[in-house]
Amino acid sequence: MTAGTVGSAAEVAALDATGQAELVRTGEVTAVELVGWAIERIERLNPQLNAVVTPMYERAREQARLAPTGPLAGVPYLLKDMIAEVEGVALTAGSAFLRGNVSTRSSELVRRLEAAGLVILGKTNTPEFGSAPTCEPALFGATRNPWDPSRSTSGSSGGSAAAVASGMVPMAHGNDLSGSLRFPASACGLFGFKPTRARVPLGPSYGELVGGWVAEHGMTVSVRDSAALLDATAGPEAAVPGTLPAPARPFLAEVGAPPGRLRIALARRTHLVGVAPHADCVAAADDAAQLTRALGHDVEEKDLDVDPEELARDFFLVVCVEIALGIERHARQRGRRPRRREMQTTTWMTAEIGRQHSALELAQARERLDAVARRVARFFESYDILLSPTLGLPPPAVGTLHPRGAEAFVQELVLSLRLGFLLRLPGVVDSAVRRVFTFMPFTPIANITGAPSMTVPLYWNRDGLPIGAMFTARFGDEATLFRLAAQLEEARPWRERRPPVHADAPDARDAAGASATKPPHAPHGALPPAGAAVR
């Protein structure tokens, strides 16, 4: 490879982060070249996808000129515009209320990312305060799915997922409250990994969020990249001592290590709301089960012992209260309360639901959720892995997950007439709960328990859309997940698949326009052999 040529730029875009870092380490390319090429890709593709909302190009170029060091030196990276902060850079969390808000300090996570040599090029799109399982904030507009731009990336880490799936950057940051990292990874055909609770710090601004449910990590095109990223960021913050035991060895050392013969439970029944998942999602989980059996693991059909309706109500209540708390936190920081026009109706409504419940009701909900977590811990005494669909539906059309019709009218009426007390009446919010959790009925269990969980891109449906399979391990056992993920990646490689909108497709703009009206088609089910890329 000759550095600085057009051909090398295209070849580099096809590499994972580990591969790009190796080129910098050996002197075949420079960090300045990697960053420049990534900026060009973002500028070319972002008009179609709307993934990057806050460019940081000059800062990135300056960092690259300083020749960063570390295991991922020079690799371009994007940061989700939520929770993680960069001093002197805007933080909006997708909300007009935070327009003009600039961070006064950098997060510990950002410090560790940059210490590993990553160069942050900008911030990615996210729904307002992460309050929706889609990525369509009124402030910046919808992020589009590279596999079909008429479809959602889901959320809330949707901007990062679109950026990685389209080849803008090889990896990007995300965080996960109820699946917000795993949803978009599944919808965009990426490897998405949620670490164990407290594995990656949230400081200095936070010790923990939502009782430890929020986890920080990223989405990648390869398993080894995810492990290397976690090695670079994991560990307690000095100001916030952690109680989580340190891993036995680096996570990257687990990639390729034999996983042994695993006991895997296949769960098809949803954990939240009693609505059966879409047939494509069940097929993806069944396909993953068949593959793991072929690899020598024991797979048994076994559902979790949970009440899906009660679990959904309790989880929804906690999230509503936390959204209300987050808005109050930002109001204190800004020195004023948000105006109605500065916040989307769904966010305002979510916070209002939280305000309508008492501290006792919140404590009771948390008590029931803690009991669920204990039951799931006992479940993992018999099984090493819980396998399920990642999502309940394939990637939906943009706008589908927003309230419409009578539901939207009722929300506006309640807010405009200040009738928040009506939200406490039985059935008033049931439609919203059912709509949201029908899409995401599996992922929250890993947040409630704090367990590590990953979505793996092993399956595409007849419309050419990626459908993830989710693997969850016992608390603290990321090692088993990385070992299994590497085994799956070797048996069913996915990195050669490319969406129609991708950096190495010379006609990416034409593909974007065509696929916005007609979905791309691809072979049903399992991936073809490596090299048989579908465009």
TIROKE-523877 format. One record per residue (C-alpha): z negated, y negated, x. Coordinates in steps of 0.2 Angstrom, whole numbers, padded with zeros to 4 digits, always signed. Layout:
<sites>
ZYX
...
</sites>
This chain:
<sites>
+0000+0000+0000
+0005-0017+0007
-0008-0030+0002
-0001-0046-0007
+0014-0038-0014
+0018-0037-0033
+0019-0018-0032
+0001-0017-0025
-0006-0029-0039
+0001-0017-0052
-0006-0002-0042
-0023-0010-0041
-0024-0013-0059
-0023+0005-0062
-0038+0009-0051
-0056+0011-0057
-0069+0000-0049
-0074+0012-0036
-0055+0013-0030
-0054-0005-0030
-0070-0007-0019
-0063+0006-0007
-0047-0005-0004
-0058-0020+0000
-0069-0009+0011
-0055-0003+0021
-0046-0020+0022
-0031-0015+0012
-0034-0029+0000
-0046-0044+0000
-0059-0049-0013
-0048-0065-0015
-0033-0054-0020
-0043-0043-0032
-0050-0058-0041
-0033-0068-0041
-0024-0053-0049
-0038-0050-0062
-0037-0068-0067
-0018-0067-0069
-0020-0051-0080
-0033-0060-0091
-0022-0075-0093
-0007-0064-0098
-0016-0053-0110
-0030-0064-0117
-0019-0073-0129
-0015-0057-0138
-0033-0049-0137
-0045-0064-0137
-0057-0054-0126
-0063-0068-0114
-0071-0084-0121
-0079-0092-0106
-0068-0092-0090
-0078-0094-0074
-0063-0094-0062
-0067-0107-0050
-0085-0100-0047
-0077-0082-0045
-0064-0088-0033
-0077-0096-0022
-0088-0080-0022
-0073-0070-0017
-0069-0082-0003
-0087-0079+0004
-0082-0061+0006
-0095-0052-0005
-0104-0037+0002
-0111-0021-0007
-0105-0005-0014
-0094-0014-0027
-0089-0028-0016
-0075-0039-0023
-0072-0030-0039
-0069-0041-0054
-0081-0040-0068
-0084-0048-0085
-0101-0052-0093
-0104-0051-0112
-0109-0068-0119
-0126-0062-0125
-0143-0060-0117
-0137-0059-0099
-0136-0077-0092
-0128-0086-0077
-0136-0102-0071
-0125-0117-0075
-0113-0107-0087
-0113-0108-0106
-0122-0095-0117
-0117-0096-0135
-0120-0078-0141
-0105-0081-0153
-0114-0094-0163
-0109-0112-0166
-0127-0116-0166
-0127-0113-0147
-0111-0123-0144
-0115-0133-0128
-0130-0122-0123
-0130-0120-0104
-0141-0107-0095
-0154-0115-0083
-0156-0098-0073
-0148-0082-0070
-0154-0065-0077
-0161-0052-0065
-0146-0041-0070
-0134-0054-0065
-0143-0056-0048
-0141-0037-0046
-0123-0036-0051
-0118-0050-0038
-0129-0042-0025
-0118-0026-0027
-0103-0037-0023
-0096-0039-0041
-0087-0055-0044
-0090-0062-0062
-0074-0069-0069
-0080-0075-0086
-0089-0071-0102
-0083-0060-0116
-0082-0062-0135
-0096-0055-0146
-0101-0057-0164
-0114-0070-0169
-0131-0065-0161
-0124-0047-0161
-0128-0046-0179
-0112-0036-0184
-0104-0020-0178
-0088-0029-0176
-0082-0043-0164
-0076-0057-0176
-0086-0073-0173
-0081-0088-0183
-0084-0098-0167
-0071-0089-0156
-0061-0078-0168
-0058-0059-0169
-0056-0049-0153
-0041-0037-0155
-0040-0018-0151
-0028-0015-0137
-0023+0002-0145
-0018-0007-0161
-0021-0026-0162
-0023-0025-0181
-0038-0015-0178
-0056-0020-0173
-0064-0016-0156
-0080-0015-0166
-0095-0023-0158
-0105-0031-0152
-0098-0029-0135
-0080-0029-0141
-0074-0042-0130
-0079-0032-0114
-0071-0016-0122
-0054-0025-0125
-0054-0032-0107
-0057-0015-0099
-0046-0005-0110
-0032-0017-0107
-0034-0017-0088
-0040-0035-0086
-0055-0028-0076
-0060-0010-0072
-0078-0012-0079
-0087-0025-0090
-0105-0028-0096
-0112-0023-0113
-0128-0021-0121
-0134-0009-0135
-0146-0012-0149
-0139+0000-0161
-0124+0006-0153
-0116-0010-0148
-0110-0004-0131
-0105+0014-0137
-0096+0008-0153
-0083-0003-0144
-0081+0010-0130
-0077+0023-0143
-0065+0012-0152
-0056+0007-0136
-0055+0024-0127
-0068+0020-0114
-0083+0029-0106
-0098+0020-0113
-0116+0024-0107
-0133+0018-0114
-0146+0021-0101
-0164+0026-0105
-0175+0012-0112
-0181+0000-0098
-0170+0008-0085
-0161-0009-0083
-0171-0025-0083
-0170-0039-0096
-0179-0052-0086
-0184-0065-0082
-0181-0072-0100
-0187-0055-0108
-0198-0041-0105
-0190-0031-0118
-0181-0034-0134
-0183-0026-0151
-0197-0015-0146
-0187-0008-0131
-0172-0004-0142
-0160-0015-0132
-0152-0007-0117
-0141-0016-0104
-0126-0007-0095
-0107-0007-0096
-0091+0001-0101
-0080+0009-0088
-0064+0019-0086
-0072+0032-0076
-0088+0042-0075
-0091+0038-0057
-0090+0019-0060
-0103+0020-0073
-0115+0029-0062
-0112+0017-0047
-0115+0002-0059
-0131+0010-0065
-0137+0013-0047
-0133-0005-0043
-0144-0012-0058
-0157+0001-0062
-0175-0001-0058
-0190-0012-0063
-0191-0030-0061
-0205-0036-0050
-0212-0048-0063
-0211-0034-0077
-0217-0018-0069
-0209-0003-0077
-0216+0014-0082
-0200+0024-0082
-0200+0037-0068
-0187+0033-0054
-0172+0045-0054
-0173+0060-0042
-0158+0053-0033
-0144+0041-0035
-0134+0043-0051
-0118+0043-0042
-0124+0059-0033
-0125+0067-0050
-0107+0065-0053
-0099+0081-0049
-0115+0091-0047
-0116+0107-0058
-0124+0103-0075
-0130+0121-0077
-0128+0130-0093
-0133+0117-0106
-0140+0120-0124
-0131+0109-0135
-0134+0105-0153
-0119+0100-0163
-0124+0088-0177
-0111+0083-0191
-0123+0077-0204
-0126+0058-0202
-0143+0051-0196
-0142+0035-0207
-0136+0035-0225
-0130+0051-0233
-0112+0047-0232
-0101+0060-0224
-0092+0054-0208
-0073+0053-0208
-0063+0069-0205
-0056+0062-0189
-0074+0058-0182
-0080+0076-0186
-0064+0083-0178
-0068+0073-0162
-0085+0081-0161
-0079+0098-0165
-0066+0096-0152
-0079+0091-0139
-0090+0106-0145
-0075+0118-0142
-0072+0110-0125
-0090+0112-0119
-0091+0130-0125
-0075+0133-0114
-0085+0126-0100
-0098+0138-0102
-0112+0129-0112
-0121+0136-0127
-0117+0126-0143
-0126+0128-0159
-0124+0118-0176
-0140+0109-0179
-0144+0093-0187
-0159+0082-0184
-0173+0083-0197
-0173+0065-0203
-0171+0056-0220
-0155+0046-0218
-0158+0034-0232
-0176+0030-0226
-0171+0029-0208
-0157+0017-0213
-0168+0005-0223
-0182+0005-0209
-0169+0002-0195
-0161-0012-0205
-0177-0021-0209
-0182-0021-0191
-0165-0028-0186
-0166-0041-0199
-0183-0047-0193
-0177-0047-0175
-0162-0058-0180
-0173-0070-0188
-0185-0070-0173
-0170-0073-0161
-0164-0088-0172
-0182-0095-0171
-0182-0093-0152
-0165-0102-0150
-0171-0116-0162
-0187-0119-0151
-0176-0119-0135
-0164-0132-0143
-0177-0142-0151
-0170-0141-0169
-0166-0129-0182
-0148-0123-0186
-0138-0132-0199
-0131-0121-0212
-0113-0125-0206
-0118-0119-0189
-0121-0101-0194
-0110-0088-0202
-0116-0082-0220
-0119-0064-0214
-0130-0070-0200
-0140-0082-0211
-0142-0068-0224
-0148-0055-0212
-0161-0067-0205
-0166-0072-0223
-0169-0054-0227
-0180-0052-0212
-0190-0068-0218
-0193-0060-0235
-0203-0046-0228
-0221-0046-0223
-0229-0041-0206
-0237-0026-0215
-0220-0020-0221
-0213-0022-0204
-0227-0012-0196
-0225+0002-0209
-0206+0003-0205
-0210+0004-0186
-0223+0017-0189
-0211+0028-0198
-0198+0025-0185
-0210+0030-0171
-0213+0046-0181
-0194+0049-0181
-0194+0047-0162
-0208+0060-0160
-0198+0072-0170
-0183+0069-0160
-0193+0072-0144
-0198+0089-0150
-0180+0093-0155
-0176+0090-0136
-0189+0104-0132
-0176+0116-0138
-0159+0107-0133
-0153+0098-0118
-0140+0088-0127
-0137+0082-0145
-0118+0081-0148
-0111+0071-0163
-0097+0059-0168
-0100+0042-0160
-0095+0033-0176
-0093+0037-0194
-0075+0029-0196
-0060+0027-0185
-0057+0009-0178
-0056-0001-0194
-0044-0015-0198
-0050-0033-0193
-0060-0040-0206
-0065-0024-0215
-0083-0024-0210
-0086-0041-0217
-0093-0043-0235
-0079-0047-0248
-0078-0049-0266
-0093-0049-0277
-0104-0045-0262
-0098-0061-0252
-0100-0071-0268
-0118-0065-0271
-0123-0069-0253
-0116-0087-0254
-0125-0089-0271
-0142-0083-0264
-0141-0095-0249
-0134-0110-0258
-0147-0109-0272
-0161-0105-0260
-0164-0089-0269
-0170-0078-0254
-0183-0070-0265
-0170-0060-0274
-0166-0051-0258
-0182-0041-0260
-0176-0034-0277
-0171-0015-0276
-0153-0013-0274
-0148-0031-0269
-0145-0027-0251
-0140-0009-0253
-0122-0012-0252
-0123-0021-0236
-0134-0007-0228
-0122+0007-0234
-0106-0003-0228
-0113-0005-0211
-0121+0012-0208
-0107+0021-0215
-0098+0015-0200
-0112+0018-0187
-0123+0032-0194
-0126+0041-0177
-0129+0029-0163
-0146+0020-0168
-0156+0036-0165
-0154+0034-0146
-0161+0016-0147
-0175+0021-0158
-0180+0035-0146
-0175+0026-0130
-0165+0041-0125
-0149+0040-0114
-0133+0042-0123
-0114+0041-0119
-0098+0041-0129
-0084+0050-0120
-0065+0047-0124
-0059+0065-0127
-0049+0063-0143
-0036+0053-0152
-0031+0054-0170
-0014+0054-0178
-0013+0035-0178
-0015+0035-0159
-0033+0028-0160
-0047+0034-0149
-0061+0043-0157
-0076+0045-0146
-0088+0060-0145
-0107+0056-0142
-0119+0065-0131
-0137+0061-0131
-0150+0068-0119
-0169+0068-0118
-0178+0053-0113
-0176+0049-0094
-0162+0062-0092
-0147+0052-0087
-0143+0064-0073
-0138+0078-0085
-0127+0066-0095
-0118+0061-0079
-0116+0079-0073
-0109+0084-0090
-0098+0069-0091
-0090+0072-0074
-0087+0090-0080
-0078+0084-0096
-0068+0071-0086
-0061+0084-0074
-0057+0096-0088
-0049+0083-0100
-0045+0068-0090
-0042+0052-0100
-0039+0038-0087
-0020+0040-0088
-0019+0036-0106
-0014+0018-0109
-0014+0007-0125
+0001-0002-0130
-0007-0018-0124
-0011-0015-0106
-0009-0025-0089
+0003-0012-0081
+0015-0013-0096
+0028-0026-0092
+0032-0028-0111
+0013-0030-0116
+0017-0045-0126
+0031-0037-0136
+0019-0021-0138
+0006-0032-0145
+0017-0040-0158
+0024-0024-0163
+0008-0014-0165
+0000-0028-0175
+0011-0023-0189
+0014-0004-0185
+0001+0007-0177
+0006+0016-0161
+0007+0035-0163
+0001+0048-0151
-0001+0067-0151
-0015+0072-0162
-0031+0078-0154
-0034+0083-0136
-0027+0073-0122
-0011+0079-0113
-0012+0083-0095
-0016+0069-0082
+0000+0059-0079
+0007+0061-0097
+0001+0044-0102
+0005+0038-0120
+0010+0020-0122
</sites>
